[in-house]
Amino acid sequence: MDLYGSVTVGTQGQVVIPAKLRKRLKIKTGDSLIVFTRMPNVISMIASSDTAKMIDMYERHLGHAKSFVASLRKLKS
């Protein structure tokens, strides 16, 4: 995990993503980001264009987990 500083929430709830991070992630004016939480008090963002990649990754991990559980069930039998 890299630290890019802190941000302040403006009067309309807006925050500015630090320039160094925007540059690293190639975020440009007008790009769309999806904002979500994965645990209480942790805010995450992903570029809308990367959501399909994220969903594919979760599906692969879920597939591996299902295979693992199936293997455990066979061992118990």
Phi and psi restraints in degrees (range 20) as a CNS / XPLOR table:
assign (resid 1 and name C) (resid 2 and name N)
       (resid 2 and name CA) (resid 2 and name C) 1.0 -108.3 20.0 2
assign (resid 2 and name N) (resid 2 and name CA)
       (resid 2 and name C) (resid 3 and name N) 1.0 145.7 20.0 2
assign (resid 2 and name C) (resid 3 and name N)
       (resid 3 and name CA) (resid 3 and name C) 1.0 -103.7 20.0 2
assign (resid 3 and name N) (resid 3 and name CA)
       (resid 3 and name C) (resid 4 and name N) 1.0 130.5 20.0 2
assign (resid 3 and name C) (resid 4 and name N)
       (resid 4 and name CA) (resid 4 and name C) 1.0 -116.6 20.0 2
assign (resid 4 and name N) (resid 4 and name CA)
       (resid 4 and name C) (resid 5 and name N) 1.0 15.1 20.0 2
assign (resid 4 and name C) (resid 5 and name N)
       (resid 5 and name CA) (resid 5 and name C) 1.0 103.9 20.0 2
assign (resid 5 and name N) (resid 5 and name CA)
       (resid 5 and name C) (resid 6 and name N) 1.0 -163.4 20.0 2
assign (resid 5 and name C) (resid 6 and name N)
       (resid 6 and name CA) (resid 6 and name C) 1.0 -123.7 20.0 2
assign (resid 6 and name N) (resid 6 and name CA)
       (resid 6 and name C) (resid 7 and name N) 1.0 161.8 20.0 2
assign (resid 6 and name C) (resid 7 and name N)
       (resid 7 and name CA) (resid 7 and name C) 1.0 -128.1 20.0 2
assign (resid 7 and name N) (resid 7 and name CA)
       (resid 7 and name C) (resid 8 and name N) 1.0 158.8 20.0 2
assign (resid 7 and name C) (resid 8 and name N)
       (resid 8 and name CA) (resid 8 and name C) 1.0 -115.1 20.0 2
assign (resid 8 and name N) (resid 8 and name CA)
       (resid 8 and name C) (resid 9 and name N) 1.0 135.3 20.0 2
assign (resid 8 and name C) (resid 9 and name N)
       (resid 9 and name CA) (resid 9 and name C) 1.0 -78.2 20.0 2
assign (resid 9 and name N) (resid 9 and name CA)
       (resid 9 and name C) (resid 10 and name N) 1.0 125.9 20.0 2
assign (resid 9 and name C) (resid 10 and name N)
       (resid 10 and name CA) (resid 10 and name C) 1.0 -79.3 20.0 2
assign (resid 10 and name N) (resid 10 and name CA)
       (resid 10 and name C) (resid 11 and name N) 1.0 178.6 20.0 2
assign (resid 10 and name C) (resid 11 and name N)
       (resid 11 and name CA) (resid 11 and name C) 1.0 -62.5 20.0 2
assign (resid 11 and name N) (resid 11 and name CA)
       (resid 11 and name C) (resid 12 and name N) 1.0 -25.6 20.0 2
assign (resid 11 and name C) (resid 12 and name N)
       (resid 12 and name CA) (resid 12 and name C) 1.0 -103.2 20.0 2
assign (resid 12 and name N) (resid 12 and name CA)
       (resid 12 and name C) (resid 13 and name N) 1.0 18.2 20.0 2
assign (resid 12 and name C) (resid 13 and name N)
       (resid 13 and name CA) (resid 13 and name C) 1.0 81.0 20.0 2
assign (resid 13 and name N) (resid 13 and name CA)
       (resid 13 and name C) (resid 14 and name N) 1.0 10.6 20.0 2
assign (resid 13 and name C) (resid 14 and name N)
       (resid 14 and name CA) (resid 14 and name C) 1.0 -87.2 20.0 2
assign (resid 14 and name N) (resid 14 and name CA)
       (resid 14 and name C) (resid 15 and name N) 1.0 148.2 20.0 2
assign (resid 14 and name C) (resid 15 and name N)
       (resid 15 and name CA) (resid 15 and name C) 1.0 -129.0 20.0 2
assign (resid 15 and name N) (resid 15 and name CA)
       (resid 15 and name C) (resid 16 and name N) 1.0 154.0 20.0 2
assign (resid 15 and name C) (resid 16 and name N)
       (resid 16 and name CA) (resid 16 and name C) 1.0 -104.7 20.0 2
assign (resid 16 and name N) (resid 16 and name CA)
       (resid 16 and name C) (resid 17 and name N) 1.0 125.5 20.0 2
assign (resid 16 and name C) (resid 17 and name N)
       (resid 17 and name CA) (resid 17 and name C) 1.0 -76.0 20.0 2
assign (resid 17 and name N) (resid 17 and name CA)
       (resid 17 and name C) (resid 18 and name N) 1.0 127.5 20.0 2
assign (resid 17 and name C) (resid 18 and name N)
       (resid 18 and name CA) (resid 18 and name C) 1.0 -53.5 20.0 2
assign (resid 18 and name N) (resid 18 and name CA)
       (resid 18 and name C) (resid 19 and name N) 1.0 140.5 20.0 2
assign (resid 18 and name C) (resid 19 and name N)
       (resid 19 and name CA) (resid 19 and name C) 1.0 -56.1 20.0 2
assign (resid 19 and name N) (resid 19 and name CA)
       (resid 19 and name C) (resid 20 and name N) 1.0 -40.4 20.0 2
assign (resid 19 and name C) (resid 20 and name N)
       (resid 20 and name CA) (resid 20 and name C) 1.0 -61.7 20.0 2
assign (resid 20 and name N) (resid 20 and name CA)
       (resid 20 and name C) (resid 21 and name N) 1.0 -39.5 20.0 2
assign (resid 20 and name C) (resid 21 and name N)
       (resid 21 and name CA) (resid 21 and name C) 1.0 -71.1 20.0 2
assign (resid 21 and name N) (resid 21 and name CA)
       (resid 21 and name C) (resid 22 and name N) 1.0 -43.2 20.0 2
assign (resid 21 and name C) (resid 22 and name N)
       (resid 22 and name CA) (resid 22 and name C) 1.0 -57.5 20.0 2
assign (resid 22 and name N) (resid 22 and name CA)
       (resid 22 and name C) (resid 23 and name N) 1.0 -41.9 20.0 2
assign (resid 22 and name C) (resid 23 and name N)
       (resid 23 and name CA) (resid 23 and name C) 1.0 -65.7 20.0 2
assign (resid 23 and name N) (resid 23 and name CA)
       (resid 23 and name C) (resid 24 and name N) 1.0 -45.4 20.0 2
assign (resid 23 and name C) (resid 24 and name N)
       (resid 24 and name CA) (resid 24 and name C) 1.0 -60.9 20.0 2
assign (resid 24 and name N) (resid 24 and name CA)
       (resid 24 and name C) (resid 25 and name N) 1.0 -41.6 20.0 2
assign (resid 24 and name C) (resid 25 and name N)
       (resid 25 and name CA) (resid 25 and name C) 1.0 -91.2 20.0 2
assign (resid 25 and name N) (resid 25 and name CA)
       (resid 25 and name C) (resid 26 and name N) 1.0 1.2 20.0 2
assign (resid 25 and name C) (resid 26 and name N)
       (resid 26 and name CA) (resid 26 and name C) 1.0 57.2 20.0 2
assign (resid 26 and name N) (resid 26 and name CA)
       (resid 26 and name C) (resid 27 and name N) 1.0 42.2 20.0 2
assign (resid 26 and name C) (resid 27 and name N)
       (resid 27 and name CA) (resid 27 and name C) 1.0 -87.2 20.0 2
assign (resid 27 and name N) (resid 27 and name CA)
       (resid 27 and name C) (resid 28 and name N) 1.0 125.9 20.0 2
assign (resid 27 and name C) (resid 28 and name N)
       (resid 28 and name CA) (resid 28 and name C) 1.0 -117.6 20.0 2
assign (resid 28 and name N) (resid 28 and name CA)
       (resid 28 and name C) (resid 29 and name N) 1.0 162.2 20.0 2
assign (resid 28 and name C) (resid 29 and name N)
       (resid 29 and name CA) (resid 29 and name C) 1.0 -53.1 20.0 2
assign (resid 29 and name N) (resid 29 and name CA)
       (resid 29 and name C) (resid 30 and name N) 1.0 131.5 20.0 2
assign (resid 29 and name C) (resid 30 and name N)
       (resid 30 and name CA) (resid 30 and name C) 1.0 92.1 20.0 2
assign (resid 30 and name N) (resid 30 and name CA)
       (resid 30 and name C) (resid 31 and name N) 1.0 -11.4 20.0 2
assign (resid 30 and name C) (resid 31 and name N)
       (resid 31 and name CA) (resid 31 and name C) 1.0 -64.1 20.0 2
assign (resid 31 and name N) (resid 31 and name CA)
       (resid 31 and name C) (resid 32 and name N) 1.0 148.7 20.0 2
assign (resid 31 and name C) (resid 32 and name N)
       (resid 32 and name CA) (resid 32 and name C) 1.0 -101.8 20.0 2
assign (resid 32 and name N) (resid 32 and name CA)
       (resid 32 and name C) (resid 33 and name N) 1.0 131.6 20.0 2
assign (resid 32 and name C) (resid 33 and name N)
       (resid 33 and name CA) (resid 33 and name C) 1.0 -120.7 20.0 2
assign (resid 33 and name N) (resid 33 and name CA)
       (resid 33 and name C) (resid 34 and name N) 1.0 141.9 20.0 2
assign (resid 33 and name C) (resid 34 and name N)
       (resid 34 and name CA) (resid 34 and name C) 1.0 -99.3 20.0 2
assign (resid 34 and name N) (resid 34 and name CA)
       (resid 34 and name C) (resid 35 and name N) 1.0 130.8 20.0 2
assign (resid 34 and name C) (resid 35 and name N)
       (resid 35 and name CA) (resid 35 and name C) 1.0 -109.8 20.0 2
assign (resid 35 and name N) (resid 35 and name CA)
       (resid 35 and name C) (resid 36 and name N) 1.0 131.6 20.0 2
assign (resid 35 and name C) (resid 36 and name N)
       (resid 36 and name CA) (resid 36 and name C) 1.0 -151.0 20.0 2
assign (resid 36 and name N) (resid 36 and name CA)
       (resid 36 and name C) (resid 37 and name N) 1.0 170.8 20.0 2
assign (resid 36 and name C) (resid 37 and name N)
       (resid 37 and name CA) (resid 37 and name C) 1.0 -119.6 20.0 2
assign (resid 37 and name N) (resid 37 and name CA)
       (resid 37 and name C) (resid 38 and name N) 1.0 146.2 20.0 2
assign (resid 37 and name C) (resid 38 and name N)
       (resid 38 and name CA) (resid 38 and name C) 1.0 -111.7 20.0 2
assign (resid 38 and name N) (resid 38 and name CA)
       (resid 38 and name C) (resid 39 and name N) 1.0 -18.4 20.0 2
assign (resid 38 and name C) (resid 39 and name N)
       (resid 39 and name CA) (resid 39 and name C) 1.0 -154.7 20.0 2
assign (resid 39 and name N) (resid 39 and name CA)
       (resid 39 and name C) (resid 40 and name N) 1.0 163.2 20.0 2
assign (resid 39 and name C) (resid 40 and name N)
       (resid 40 and name CA) (resid 40 and name C) 1.0 -55.3 20.0 2
assign (resid 40 and name N) (resid 40 and name CA)
       (resid 40 and name C) (resid 41 and name N) 1.0 136.5 20.0 2
assign (resid 40 and name C) (resid 41 and name N)
       (resid 41 and name CA) (resid 41 and name C) 1.0 66.0 20.0 2
assign (resid 41 and name N) (resid 41 and name CA)
       (resid 41 and name C) (resid 42 and name N) 1.0 18.2 20.0 2
assign (resid 41 and name C) (resid 42 and name N)
       (resid 42 and name CA) (resid 42 and name C) 1.0 -121.5 20.0 2
assign (resid 42 and name N) (resid 42 and name CA)
       (resid 42 and name C) (resid 43 and name N) 1.0 119.9 20.0 2
assign (resid 42 and name C) (resid 43 and name N)
       (resid 43 and name CA) (resid 43 and name C) 1.0 -102.9 20.0 2
assign (resid 43 and name N) (resid 43 and name CA)
       (resid 43 and name C) (resid 44 and name N) 1.0 131.3 20.0 2
assign (resid 43 and name C) (resid 44 and name N)
       (resid 44 and name CA) (resid 44 and name C) 1.0 -123.3 20.0 2
assign (resid 44 and name N) (resid 44 and name CA)
       (resid 44 and name C) (resid 45 and name N) 1.0 154.4 20.0 2
assign (resid 44 and name C) (resid 45 and name N)
       (resid 45 and name CA) (resid 45 and name C) 1.0 -135.8 20.0 2
assign (resid 45 and name N) (resid 45 and name CA)
       (resid 45 and name C) (resid 46 and name N) 1.0 147.9 20.0 2
assign (resid 45 and name C) (resid 46 and name N)
       (resid 46 and name CA) (resid 46 and name C) 1.0 -140.6 20.0 2
assign (resid 46 and name N) (resid 46 and name CA)
       (resid 46 and name C) (resid 47 and name N) 1.0 141.9 20.0 2
assign (resid 46 and name C) (resid 47 and name N)
       (resid 47 and name CA) (resid 47 and name C) 1.0 -63.0 20.0 2
assign (resid 47 and name N) (resid 47 and name CA)
       (resid 47 and name C) (resid 48 and name N) 1.0 136.0 20.0 2
assign (resid 47 and name C) (resid 48 and name N)
       (resid 48 and name CA) (resid 48 and name C) 1.0 -53.9 20.0 2
assign (resid 48 and name N) (resid 48 and name CA)
       (resid 48 and name C) (resid 49 and name N) 1.0 -35.2 20.0 2
assign (resid 48 and name C) (resid 49 and name N)
       (resid 49 and name CA) (resid 49 and name C) 1.0 -67.8 20.0 2
assign (resid 49 and name N) (resid 49 and name CA)
       (resid 49 and name C) (resid 50 and name N) 1.0 -16.7 20.0 2
assign (resid 49 and name C) (resid 50 and name N)
       (resid 50 and name CA) (resid 50 and name C) 1.0 -100.7 20.0 2
assign (resid 50 and name N) (resid 50 and name CA)
       (resid 50 and name C) (resid 51 and name N) 1.0 2.1 20.0 2
assign (resid 50 and name C) (resid 51 and name N)
       (resid 51 and name CA) (resid 51 and name C) 1.0 -64.4 20.0 2
assign (resid 51 and name N) (resid 51 and name CA)
       (resid 51 and name C) (resid 52 and name N) 1.0 -37.6 20.0 2
assign (resid 51 and name C) (resid 52 and name N)
       (resid 52 and name CA) (resid 52 and name C) 1.0 -62.2 20.0 2
assign (resid 52 and name N) (resid 52 and name CA)
       (resid 52 and name C) (resid 53 and name N) 1.0 -40.3 20.0 2
assign (resid 52 and name C) (resid 53 and name N)
       (resid 53 and name CA) (resid 53 and name C) 1.0 -62.5 20.0 2
assign (resid 53 and name N) (resid 53 and name CA)
       (resid 53 and name C) (resid 54 and name N) 1.0 -42.2 20.0 2
assign (resid 53 and name C) (resid 54 and name N)
       (resid 54 and name CA) (resid 54 and name C) 1.0 -64.7 20.0 2
assign (resid 54 and name N) (resid 54 and name CA)
       (resid 54 and name C) (resid 55 and name N) 1.0 -43.4 20.0 2
assign (resid 54 and name C) (resid 55 and name N)
       (resid 55 and name CA) (resid 55 and name C) 1.0 -63.6 20.0 2
assign (resid 55 and name N) (resid 55 and name CA)
       (resid 55 and name C) (resid 56 and name N) 1.0 -42.6 20.0 2
assign (resid 55 and name C) (resid 56 and name N)
       (resid 56 and name CA) (resid 56 and name C) 1.0 -59.4 20.0 2
assign (resid 56 and name N) (resid 56 and name CA)
       (resid 56 and name C) (resid 57 and name N) 1.0 -42.3 20.0 2
assign (resid 56 and name C) (resid 57 and name N)
       (resid 57 and name CA) (resid 57 and name C) 1.0 -62.2 20.0 2
assign (resid 57 and name N) (resid 57 and name CA)
       (resid 57 and name C) (resid 58 and name N) 1.0 -46.4 20.0 2
assign (resid 57 and name C) (resid 58 and name N)
       (resid 58 and name CA) (resid 58 and name C) 1.0 -62.5 20.0 2
assign (resid 58 and name N) (resid 58 and name CA)
       (resid 58 and name C) (resid 59 and name N) 1.0 -39.5 20.0 2
assign (resid 58 and name C) (resid 59 and name N)
       (resid 59 and name CA) (resid 59 and name C) 1.0 -64.3 20.0 2
assign (resid 59 and name N) (resid 59 and name CA)
       (resid 59 and name C) (resid 60 and name N) 1.0 -39.3 20.0 2
assign (resid 59 and name C) (resid 60 and name N)
       (resid 60 and name CA) (resid 60 and name C) 1.0 -63.7 20.0 2
assign (resid 60 and name N) (resid 60 and name CA)
       (resid 60 and name C) (resid 61 and name N) 1.0 -45.3 20.0 2
assign (resid 60 and name C) (resid 61 and name N)
       (resid 61 and name CA) (resid 61 and name C) 1.0 -62.9 20.0 2
assign (resid 61 and name N) (resid 61 and name CA)
       (resid 61 and name C) (resid 62 and name N) 1.0 -40.0 20.0 2
assign (resid 61 and name C) (resid 62 and name N)
       (resid 62 and name CA) (resid 62 and name C) 1.0 -64.1 20.0 2
assign (resid 62 and name N) (resid 62 and name CA)
       (resid 62 and name C) (resid 63 and name N) 1.0 -40.3 20.0 2
assign (resid 62 and name C) (resid 63 and name N)
       (resid 63 and name CA) (resid 63 and name C) 1.0 -61.6 20.0 2
assign (resid 63 and name N) (resid 63 and name CA)
       (resid 63 and name C) (resid 64 and name N) 1.0 -43.2 20.0 2
assign (resid 63 and name C) (resid 64 and name N)
       (resid 64 and name CA) (resid 64 and name C) 1.0 -63.4 20.0 2
assign (resid 64 and name N) (resid 64 and name CA)
       (resid 64 and name C) (resid 65 and name N) 1.0 -41.2 20.0 2
assign (resid 64 and name C) (resid 65 and name N)
       (resid 65 and name CA) (resid 65 and name C) 1.0 -64.6 20.0 2
assign (resid 65 and name N) (resid 65 and name CA)
       (resid 65 and name C) (resid 66 and name N) 1.0 -41.8 20.0 2
assign (resid 65 and name C) (resid 66 and name N)
       (resid 66 and name CA) (resid 66 and name C) 1.0 -63.1 20.0 2
assign (resid 66 and name N) (resid 66 and name CA)
       (resid 66 and name C) (resid 67 and name N) 1.0 -41.4 20.0 2
assign (resid 66 and name C) (resid 67 and name N)
       (resid 67 and name CA) (resid 67 and name C) 1.0 -63.0 20.0 2
assign (resid 67 and name N) (resid 67 and name CA)
       (resid 67 and name C) (resid 68 and name N) 1.0 -41.3 20.0 2
assign (resid 67 and name C) (resid 68 and name N)
       (resid 68 and name CA) (resid 68 and name C) 1.0 -62.5 20.0 2
assign (resid 68 and name N) (resid 68 and name CA)
       (resid 68 and name C) (resid 69 and name N) 1.0 -46.1 20.0 2
assign (resid 68 and name C) (resid 69 and name N)
       (resid 69 and name CA) (resid 69 and name C) 1.0 -63.2 20.0 2
assign (resid 69 and name N) (resid 69 and name CA)
       (resid 69 and name C) (resid 70 and name N) 1.0 -41.0 20.0 2
assign (resid 69 and name C) (resid 70 and name N)
       (resid 70 and name CA) (resid 70 and name C) 1.0 -62.3 20.0 2
assign (resid 70 and name N) (resid 70 and name CA)
       (resid 70 and name C) (resid 71 and name N) 1.0 -40.0 20.0 2
assign (resid 70 and name C) (resid 71 and name N)
       (resid 71 and name CA) (resid 71 and name C) 1.0 -62.9 20.0 2
assign (resid 71 and name N) (resid 71 and name CA)
       (resid 71 and name C) (resid 72 and name N) 1.0 -42.1 20.0 2
assign (resid 71 and name C) (resid 72 and name N)
       (resid 72 and name CA) (resid 72 and name C) 1.0 -63.1 20.0 2
assign (resid 72 and name N) (resid 72 and name CA)
       (resid 72 and name C) (resid 73 and name N) 1.0 -39.4 20.0 2
assign (resid 72 and name C) (resid 73 and name N)
       (resid 73 and name CA) (resid 73 and name C) 1.0 -64.9 20.0 2
assign (resid 73 and name N) (resid 73 and name CA)
       (resid 73 and name C) (resid 74 and name N) 1.0 -38.3 20.0 2
assign (resid 73 and name C) (resid 74 and name N)
       (resid 74 and name CA) (resid 74 and name C) 1.0 -65.6 20.0 2
assign (resid 74 and name N) (resid 74 and name CA)
       (resid 74 and name C) (resid 75 and name N) 1.0 -38.9 20.0 2
assign (resid 74 and name C) (resid 75 and name N)
       (resid 75 and name CA) (resid 75 and name C) 1.0 -64.0 20.0 2
assign (resid 75 and name N) (resid 75 and name CA)
       (resid 75 and name C) (resid 76 and name N) 1.0 -36.3 20.0 2
assign (resid 75 and name C) (resid 76 and name N)
       (resid 76 and name CA) (resid 76 and name C) 1.0 -73.4 20.0 2
assign (resid 76 and name N) (resid 76 and name CA)
       (resid 76 and name C) (resid 77 and name N) 1.0 -22.2 20.0 2
